[in-house]
Amino acid sequence: MNISLQQLASALGGEISGKQILAPGPGHSPKDRSLSIRLDETAPDGFVVHSFSGDDPIVCRDHVRQLGGLARWEPQKAGSSHSAIARMTERLSSQVATKSQARPVAKAGSPPAEYIYRLADGTPYLRVKRPGFYQAHWDGTGWANGAPKGPKIPYRLPEMLGAEHDDVVVVEGEKDADNVAALGFITTTNSCGAEKFTADLAEWFKGKNVYVLPDNDEPGERHAEQVIEILQPVAKSIRVVRLPGLPDKGDVSDWIEAGGTADELAELLRRAPEIEAEVPQRLIKSSAQFLEGFTPPDYLIDGLVQRRFLYSVTAPTGHGKTAVALLISAHKALGLPIGKHEVDPGRVLYFAGENPDDVRMRWIALSERMGFDPKTIDVHFLEGTFKVSELVARIKQEVADLGGVSLIVVDTSAAYFEGDEENGNVQAGTHARLFRQLLKFPGEPCALILCHPVKNAQQDSLLPRGGGAFIAEVDGNLTCWKTDSLVTLHWQGKFRGTDFAPITFQLETVSSTHLRDSKGRQIPSVVAKALSDAEKSRAEASSRDDEDALLLAVADHPGSAYPGLAVALGWITGKGENKTKVSRVAKRLKADKLVNTDRRGSLRLSEKGETEVKRLRANRPPNLIVSS
């Protein structure tokens, strides 16, 4: 075609925008810019058109040829399209046979390339380089290795936002997006490839007419289903467009290479049926209809936690949440009661994200303490941290392969946080909703998310980080608080369901013949044990006895340091005076305002403490009173 972009723009009364012409469509006013024209030597006419107002592509092509003084189009010779499809099939078959299994690679013969994801204002955000699909993020001055910490954004976002219409084509991969965009369509994709379309992308598709072009393989179909599930609540309409003639594993770039044109693609988009959303039920229900929605509680642990419910388990570091979570996991798999709460046996999935090695050692120690075989028990582990949003579909499939799970434990919430501000309401809410997807796994599981509390949390302020946004998304906030060696499990802030009495566990330091360091020495580990009411009473009485004994020792040895008090009380271990126990008991006495600390760090009785000592001396037998 012997005409330049500038000459054609002048002939059509339009203007150049990038590599395309925006001009009045046939029969439209001179100010109209609904017709896009791109010069393309591979196209039958030497150009491709796209009408943003839905004009017939044949009429548009004739309109361009007439005003531009171009020759009439003649059809391709018979068989040419078939030959192109055959060449595409042959190339793809060869490509599949030699594809590396180690990491994603570009298609055979594809040159190196890089794709830049930009924010709405055009600022660089993410760079993807091919081959290898390595990611880098923009740090304000240049590219740094690794994906951005913030949410995902669609590829070619500024073009999406700047479009004069609401139509957007969603493909699988940046190369496909660029190729379809070159035909004149607003096109996008997500980073990381198939089945990685995440919920944080949905906001950019509100009110859009979405056309999904899946690759011709199973991952492509699953990807399309994922896009539909995420976008259907926000998009104006969604259509799935299946390209004719694609071989196995073919994509839209292959279709274009085989001779597919913008006009043909536009026709396929128009013909694709809209995916119908479910007809909404009436908002107002009768009393009878309202009662039909009642679902009896389906307890995973009787009277405690329910299936399909999401719970946070909040406790400071060192207060036993991992030990308790592992014990609950073992009891669930074995069908053993927890205190008074009956437990039916069920499969468990444990996300060991924060410290997999510690979880591994505790699990070995617990198996020896409880007497189960850790190699055959029906508890399964996910080791290390990763982006749950990117792997949730894969994990769901592996759970299905297992036959479903009853309980999921995430250790911890912070280990899987994908944002950059854990206490930010928006990011915390998104984070909690991500965990809610676990409840849709096969088996209708309950999920326990182990959480760190807010800063400087005390026993009466055990709320998970993220404030109201996180706790609003869960069905209950369970808590663990350790006093001496006892851990109390209860709830705080929110709990959907019947209240339950606090459950007491005891933390035990144990050694295992299977836990040794490189020199063969046994490594101690901490495990939990659920206590009966009688065991709880004995343990609490022992703690009170320790408090009384220390209070009397402080009265008899004023100004003594912790080692001296330990000797006076006979609290001696193999390593000498048990100063740790003195400190632990003293902390409880301080909380009850029975003792104070002087400027040298020594304990002194408070006025309230002196009164309590008088009471103890009056009520205790002489042989139980610590004397000087």
C-alpha positions in Angstrom: 0.0 0.0 0.0 1.7 3.2 -1.2 0.4 5.7 1.3 1.9 7.0 4.6 0.2 7.2 8.0 0.1 11.0 7.7 -1.4 10.9 4.2 -4.1 8.5 5.2 -4.9 10.5 8.3 -5.4 13.6 6.2 -7.6 11.8 3.7 -9.8 10.5 6.5 -10.1 13.8 8.4 -8.5 12.1 11.4 -5.4 12.4 13.5 -2.4 10.2 14.4 -2.3 8.7 17.9 0.8 6.6 18.5 0.9 4.1 15.7 -2.7 4.4 14.8 -5.2 6.9 13.2 -8.3 7.9 15.0 -10.8 9.2 12.5 -14.6 9.7 12.0 -16.4 6.5 11.3 -18.6 6.1 8.2 -21.6 8.4 8.5 -20.3 10.1 11.7 -19.6 13.8 12.3 -16.2 15.3 11.5 -15.4 15.5 15.3 -16.0 11.8 15.8 -13.0 9.6 16.5 -14.6 6.2 16.8 -12.7 4.5 14.0 -9.1 3.2 14.5 -6.9 2.4 11.6 -3.4 0.8 11.8 -1.1 0.1 8.8 -0.2 -3.6 8.7 1.7 -5.1 5.8 0.6 -8.6 6.8 -3.1 -7.7 6.7 -5.0 -8.4 3.4 -5.8 -4.7 2.9 -2.5 -3.4 4.2 -4.3 -2.0 7.2 -6.7 -3.1 10.0 -9.7 -1.2 11.4 -11.6 -1.2 14.6 -14.8 0.6 15.3 -15.3 1.7 18.9 -19.0 2.4 18.1 -19.7 -1.0 16.7 -19.8 -0.1 12.9 -19.7 -3.0 10.4 -16.0 -3.7 9.7 -16.6 -4.3 6.0 -18.3 -0.9 5.7 -15.4 0.6 7.7 -12.8 -0.9 5.4 -14.7 0.3 2.3 -14.9 3.7 3.8 -11.1 3.8 4.4 -10.3 2.5 0.9 -12.7 5.0 -0.7 -11.4 8.1 1.1 -7.8 7.0 0.9 -8.0 6.2 -2.8 -6.9 2.6 -2.2 -7.4 -0.4 -4.4 -10.3 -2.8 -3.7 -9.5 -5.8 -1.6 -9.3 -9.2 -3.3 -9.8 -12.4 -1.3 -6.8 -14.7 -0.6 -6.2 -17.7 -2.7 -8.0 -20.8 -1.6 -6.0 -22.9 0.9 -3.8 -20.1 2.1 -5.4 -19.9 5.5 -5.3 -23.6 5.8 -1.5 -23.6 5.0 -0.9 -20.9 7.7 -2.8 -23.0 10.3 -0.8 -26.0 9.3 2.5 -24.2 9.7 1.3 -22.9 13.1 0.4 -26.4 14.3 3.7 -27.8 13.2 5.6 -25.0 15.0 3.6 -25.5 18.2 4.1 -29.3 18.2 7.8 -28.9 17.9 7.8 -26.2 20.6 5.9 -28.4 23.1 8.3 -31.3 22.5 11.3 -29.3 23.4 9.8 -27.1 26.2 12.0 -26.9 29.3 10.4 -28.2 32.5 12.6 -26.1 34.8 11.0 -22.7 34.2 8.7 -20.8 31.8 10.4 -19.9 28.5 9.4 -17.9 25.5 8.0 -19.6 22.5 10.5 -21.1 20.0 12.1 -18.4 18.0 10.8 -15.5 20.1 13.4 -12.8 20.7 14.2 -11.4 24.1 11.7 -8.9 25.3 10.6 -6.9 28.3 7.2 -5.8 29.4 6.5 -2.8 31.6 3.5 -2.6 33.8 2.6 1.0 34.6 0.4 2.7 37.2 -2.6 4.8 36.2 -0.4 7.9 35.9 2.1 6.1 33.7 4.7 5.5 36.5 6.7 2.3 36.0 5.6 -0.4 38.5 6.7 -3.9 37.3 9.1 -5.2 34.6 8.9 -8.7 33.2 11.9 -9.8 31.1 11.8 -12.7 28.6 13.2 -15.4 28.4 12.8 -16.5 32.0 10.0 -14.1 32.9 12.1 -12.5 35.6 10.4 -9.7 37.6 11.7 -6.4 38.8 10.0 -3.5 40.6 10.5 0.3 40.2 12.1 1.8 43.3 11.7 5.4 42.1 15.0 5.7 40.3 15.5 2.3 38.7 14.7 -1.3 38.6 15.3 -3.6 41.6 15.0 -7.4 41.6 11.7 -9.0 42.7 8.0 -8.2 42.2 6.5 -5.1 43.8 5.2 -5.6 47.4 1.9 -3.9 46.6 -1.1 -5.3 44.8 -1.1 -6.6 41.2 -2.2 -4.2 38.4 -3.4 -5.0 34.9 -0.9 -4.8 32.0 -1.4 -1.7 29.8 -3.4 0.0 32.6 -3.1 3.6 31.3 -4.5 2.5 27.9 -7.4 0.8 29.7 -8.2 3.9 31.7 -7.8 6.2 28.7 -10.1 4.3 26.4 -13.2 6.0 25.1 -15.3 2.9 25.5 -15.7 0.1 28.1 -14.6 -2.9 26.0 -11.5 -4.7 27.2 -9.9 -8.0 25.9 -8.3 -10.2 28.6 -5.6 -12.6 27.3 -3.0 -14.9 28.8 0.4 -13.2 28.7 2.0 -9.9 27.8 3.1 -10.8 24.3 -0.5 -11.8 23.4 -1.8 -8.5 24.9 0.6 -6.5 22.8 -0.3 -8.4 19.7 -4.0 -7.9 20.2 -3.5 -4.3 21.1 -1.6 -3.8 17.8 -4.9 -4.7 16.1 -6.6 -1.8 17.7 -8.2 -3.4 20.7 -7.9 -2.3 24.4 -6.2 -5.4 25.8 -4.7 -6.5 29.1 -3.4 -9.4 31.0 -2.0 -10.3 34.5 1.5 -11.0 35.6 2.8 -14.5 36.4 0.8 -16.3 33.7 -2.1 -18.7 33.7 -4.2 -19.1 36.9 -2.6 -16.1 38.5 -5.5 -13.6 38.0 -6.0 -12.4 41.5 -8.8 -10.5 43.3 -6.9 -7.3 43.6 -7.2 -6.8 39.9 -11.0 -6.6 40.0 -11.3 -2.9 40.8 -9.9 -1.9 37.4 -12.7 -3.8 35.6 -15.8 -2.2 37.2 -18.4 -1.5 34.5 -16.3 -3.0 31.8 -17.4 -5.3 28.9 -14.8 -8.1 29.3 -13.9 -10.5 26.5 -11.7 -13.4 27.7 -9.5 -15.1 25.1 -8.3 -18.4 26.6 -5.4 -20.4 25.4 -6.4 -23.7 23.9 -5.3 -26.0 26.8 -6.5 -27.0 30.3 -4.5 -24.2 32.1 -6.1 -21.7 29.7 -9.6 -23.0 30.5 -8.9 -22.8 34.2 -7.5 -19.3 33.8 -10.7 -18.2 32.0 -12.8 -19.7 34.8 -10.7 -17.8 37.4 -11.1 -14.5 35.5 -14.8 -15.0 35.2 -15.2 -15.8 38.9 -13.3 -12.7 40.0 -14.7 -10.2 37.5 -18.3 -11.3 37.3 -19.3 -9.3 40.4 -17.9 -6.1 39.0 -17.9 -6.2 35.2 -20.8 -5.0 33.1 -20.6 -8.1 31.0 -18.3 -11.0 30.4 -17.9 -13.2 27.3 -15.5 -16.0 26.5 -14.2 -15.9 22.9 -12.8 -19.2 21.5 -10.7 -18.7 18.4 -11.4 -21.1 15.5 -8.6 -23.3 14.2 -6.3 -23.2 17.2 -4.2 -26.3 17.7 -3.5 -27.8 21.1 -1.8 -25.1 23.3 -2.3 -22.5 20.7 -3.1 -18.8 21.6 -4.3 -15.6 20.0 -0.7 -14.7 18.8 -0.7 -18.0 16.9 -4.1 -17.2 15.5 -2.9 -13.7 14.3 0.2 -15.3 12.8 -2.0 -17.7 10.9 -3.9 -14.8 9.2 -6.4 -13.7 11.8 -7.4 -10.1 11.3 -8.8 -7.3 13.5 -12.1 -7.5 11.6 -12.4 -11.3 12.1 -11.6 -10.9 15.8 -14.1 -8.1 16.2 -16.8 -10.3 14.6 -15.9 -13.1 17.0 -16.2 -10.7 19.9 -19.6 -9.6 18.8 -20.9 -13.1 18.3 -19.6 -14.5 21.7 -22.6 -15.0 24.0 -22.6 -13.1 27.3 -22.2 -15.2 30.4 -25.4 -14.8 32.3 -25.1 -14.0 36.0 -27.4 -15.8 38.3 -30.8 -14.1 38.6 -30.9 -12.3 42.0 -33.4 -13.6 44.5 -35.9 -11.2 46.0 -34.4 -9.2 48.8 -37.5 -9.3 51.1 -38.3 -12.7 52.5 -41.2 -14.1 54.4 -40.7 -15.5 57.9 -40.9 -19.0 56.5 -38.3 -18.2 53.7 -36.0 -16.6 56.3 -36.1 -19.7 58.5 -35.3 -21.9 55.5 -31.9 -20.4 55.6 -31.0 -21.8 59.0 -28.0 -24.1 58.9 -27.4 -26.2 62.1 -23.8 -25.6 63.4 -21.4 -28.1 61.9 -18.7 -28.4 64.5 -15.2 -29.4 63.6 -14.4 -29.5 67.3 -17.6 -30.0 69.3 -18.8 -26.8 70.9 -15.7 -24.9 69.8 -15.1 -24.2 66.1 -17.2 -24.9 63.1 -16.7 -26.0 59.5 -16.6 -23.2 56.8 -15.6 -20.7 59.6 -12.5 -18.6 59.6 -10.9 -17.9 63.0 -7.9 -15.9 64.0 -5.8 -17.3 66.9 -4.1 -14.4 68.5 -1.2 -14.6 71.0 2.1 -12.8 71.7 5.3 -14.6 70.8 6.1 -17.3 73.3 2.5 -17.7 74.5 2.1 -21.2 73.0 0.0 -20.6 69.8 2.1 -22.9 67.7 2.3 -25.6 70.3 -1.5 -25.5 70.8 -2.1 -25.5 67.0 0.0 -28.5 66.5 -1.7 -30.3 69.3 -5.1 -29.5 67.9 -3.9 -30.7 64.5 -2.8 -34.1 65.9 -6.0 -34.5 67.9 -8.1 -33.7 64.8 -6.3 -36.3 62.7 -6.5 -38.9 65.4 -10.1 -38.1 66.5 -9.0 -37.5 70.1 -11.0 -35.1 72.4 -9.6 -31.8 73.5 -10.6 -31.5 77.2 -14.4 -31.9 77.2 -14.7 -31.3 73.5 -15.3 -34.3 71.2 -13.3 -34.4 67.9 -14.2 -36.5 64.9 -11.1 -37.6 62.9 -10.3 -35.6 59.8 -7.5 -34.6 57.5 -5.4 -31.5 58.4 -3.4 -29.1 56.2 -0.7 -27.0 58.1 0.9 -24.0 56.5 4.4 -23.9 58.2 5.4 -20.5 57.0 7.0 -18.6 59.9 9.5 -21.1 61.1 9.2 -24.5 59.3 12.3 -26.0 61.2 10.7 -25.2 64.6 7.4 -26.7 63.5 9.3 -29.8 62.3 11.1 -30.3 65.6 7.9 -29.7 67.6 6.0 -32.2 65.5 8.7 -34.8 66.0 8.6 -34.2 69.8 4.8 -34.2 69.9 4.6 -37.5 68.0 6.9 -39.1 70.5 5.1 -37.5 73.5 1.6 -38.7 72.2 2.8 -41.9 70.7 1.6 -41.5 67.1 3.5 -42.3 63.9 4.5 -38.9 62.2 5.0 -40.7 58.9 1.4 -42.0 58.6 -0.8 -39.5 60.5 -3.2 -37.7 58.2 -1.6 -34.2 58.7 0.0 -32.6 55.7 2.3 -29.6 55.5 3.0 -26.6 53.2 6.5 -25.5 53.9 7.8 -21.9 53.7 6.3 -18.6 52.6 4.8 -17.8 49.2 2.1 -15.6 47.7 -1.1 -17.4 48.6 -3.0 -15.4 45.9 -0.7 -16.9 43.2 -0.8 -20.5 44.4 -4.3 -20.8 45.8 -5.7 -22.6 42.7 -2.8 -25.0 42.6 -3.1 -25.7 46.4 -6.9 -26.2 46.0 -6.2 -28.8 43.3 -3.7 -30.6 45.4 -6.2 -30.6 48.3 -8.7 -32.2 45.9 -6.2 -34.8 45.0 -5.8 -35.6 48.7 -9.6 -36.1 49.0 -10.3 -32.8 50.8 -9.3 -31.5 54.3 -11.2 -30.8 57.5 -8.9 -28.3 59.1 -6.4 -25.8 57.8 -3.9 -24.1 60.1 -1.9 -21.0 58.9 1.2 -20.4 60.9 1.3 -17.4 60.8 -0.8 -14.6 59.2 2.2 -12.3 59.0 4.3 -14.9 57.1 1.9 -14.8 54.2 1.1 -11.1 54.2 1.4 -9.7 50.6 1.1 -6.0 51.3 3.5 -3.5 52.8 1.4 -2.2 55.7 0.1 -4.9 58.0 -1.9 -2.5 60.1 -3.5 -0.7 57.2 -7.2 -1.3 57.1 -7.5 -1.8 53.3 -4.6 -4.2 53.1 -5.5 -6.1 56.3 -9.1 -6.6 55.0 -7.8 -7.9 51.6 -5.4 -10.2 53.5 -8.2 -11.7 55.6 -10.4 -12.1 52.6 -7.6 -14.0 50.9 -7.7 -16.6 53.7 -11.5 -16.9 53.3 -10.8 -18.6 50.0 -9.4 -21.5 51.9 -12.9 -22.3 53.2 -13.9 -23.1 49.6 -11.4 -26.0 49.4 -12.7 -29.5 49.1 -13.9 -30.9 52.4 -15.4 -27.6 53.6 -12.7 -27.0 56.1 -12.4 -24.7 59.1 -9.3 -22.4 59.0 -7.3 -21.3 62.0 -5.0 -18.3 61.2 -2.3 -17.8 63.9 -1.8 -14.1 64.4 0.5 -11.7 66.3 -1.4 -9.1 68.4 -1.3 -5.4 68.2 1.8 -3.7 69.7 2.2 -3.9 73.5 -0.8 -6.2 73.8 -1.9 -7.3 77.3 -4.2 -10.2 78.3 -7.3 -8.0 77.8 -6.2 -6.6 74.4 -5.4 -9.7 72.3 -6.7 -8.5 68.9 -4.9 -9.4 65.6 -2.9 -6.8 63.8 -4.9 -5.1 61.1 -7.4 -3.7 63.6 -11.1 -3.7 62.8 -10.6 -4.5 59.1 -9.0 -7.9 59.8 -11.3 -8.9 62.6 -14.4 -7.9 60.6 -13.5 -10.6 58.1 -13.2 -13.5 60.5 -15.9 -15.4 62.3 -14.1 -15.4 65.6 -10.9 -14.4 67.4 -9.5 -17.1 69.6 -6.7 -16.1 72.0 -3.9 -17.8 73.8 -2.3 -16.4 77.0 0.4 -18.1 79.0 0.7 -17.9 82.8 3.8 -19.8 84.0 3.5 -23.1 82.1 -0.3 -22.9 81.5 -1.9 -21.6 78.3 -5.5 -20.5 78.4 -7.4 -20.7 75.1 -10.6 -18.5 74.9 -11.9 -15.8 72.7 -11.9 -12.0 72.6 -13.4 -9.2 70.5 -15.6 -11.4 68.3 -17.0 -15.0 68.3 -19.9 -16.2 66.1 -21.3 -19.2 67.9 -22.1 -20.5 71.4 -19.7 -19.3 74.1 -17.4 -21.9 75.6 -15.4 -22.2 78.9 -11.7 -21.4 78.6 -9.6 -24.5 77.8 -6.3 -24.9 79.6 -3.2 -26.4 78.1 0.2 -27.1 79.8 3.4 -26.4 77.9 6.0 -29.1 78.5 9.7 -29.0 77.6 10.5 -32.5 76.3 13.4 -34.3 74.7 13.2 -36.7 71.8 15.6 -39.5 70.8 15.0 -38.3 67.2 16.0 -34.6 67.9 19.7 -34.2 68.1 22.2 -31.6 67.0 25.2 -32.2 64.7 27.2 -33.4 67.8 24.6 -35.9 68.8 23.2 -33.9 71.7 19.4 -34.0 72.4 17.6 -30.8 71.5 14.7 -29.9 73.9 11.4 -28.8 72.4 8.1 -27.4 73.7 4.8 -29.3 73.2 1.3 -28.7 74.6 -1.0 -30.9 76.5 -4.7 -30.4 77.1 -5.5 -30.6 80.8 -8.5 -32.1 82.5 -10.4 -30.1 85.2 -8.5 -31.9 87.9 -5.1 -31.4 86.3 -6.0 -27.7 85.8 -6.9 -27.3 89.5 -3.6 -28.9 90.6 -1.6 -26.8 88.2 -3.3 -23.6 89.3 -2.9 -24.5 93.0 0.8 -25.0 92.3 1.1 -21.6 90.7 -0.7 -20.0 93.7 1.7 -21.8 96.1 4.7 -20.4 94.2 3.2 -16.9 94.4 2.6 -17.2 98.1 6.1 -18.7 98.7 7.8 -15.8 96.9 5.7 -13.2 98.6 6.8 -14.6 102.0 10.4 -14.8 100.9 10.4 -11.2 99.9 9.0 -10.3 103.3 11.7 -12.3 105.1 14.5 -11.3 102.8 13.8 -7.6 101.8 16.2 -6.3 99.2 17.4 -9.7 98.1 18.2 -10.2 94.4 16.6 -12.9 92.3 19.4 -15.5 92.8 19.2 -15.1 96.6 15.4 -15.5 96.6 15.8 -18.6 94.4 18.2 -20.1 97.0 15.9 -19.2 99.9 13.0 -20.9 98.1 15.0 -24.0 97.0 14.3 -23.2 93.3 17.4 -24.8 92.0 18.0 -26.5 88.6 21.0 -28.4 87.2 22.3 -25.0 86.0 22.0 -23.3 89.4 19.5 -20.8 90.8 16.2 -20.7 88.9 16.2 -16.9 88.4 13.8 -17.4 85.4 11.1 -18.9 87.7 11.6 -16.1 90.3 11.2 -13.5 87.5 8.1 -15.2 86.1 6.3 -15.4 89.5 7.4 -11.9 90.4 5.8 -10.6 87.2 2.4 -12.0 88.4 2.9 -10.5 91.9 3.6 -7.1 90.3 0.5 -7.4 88.1 -1.5 -7.9 91.3 0.3 -4.9 92.9 1.6 -7.0 95.7 5.3 -6.1 95.2 7.3 -3.3 93.7 10.8 -3.0 92.4 13.3 -0.6 93.9 15.9 1.3 91.9 18.4 -1.6 92.2 15.8 -4.1 90.8 15.1 -5.8 94.1 11.6 -6.7 95.1 9.8 -4.9 98.0 6.4 -5.5 99.4 3.7 -3.0 98.6 1.2 -2.0 101.2 -1.2 -4.5 99.7 1.5 -7.1 99.8 2.2 -6.5 103.5 -1.5 -7.1 104.2 -1.5 -10.3 102.2 1.6 -11.6 104.0 -0.1 -11.1 107.4 -3.1 -13.0 106.0 -0.8 -15.9 104.8 1.1 -16.1 108.1 -2.2 -16.2 110.0 -3.7 -18.9 107.9 -0.8 -21.2 107.1 0.7 -23.9 109.3 4.1 -22.8 110.7 6.1 -25.4 108.7 4.8 -23.9 105.4 6.0 -20.3 106.3 9.4 -19.3 104.9 11.5 -18.1 107.8 14.6 -16.0 107.9 
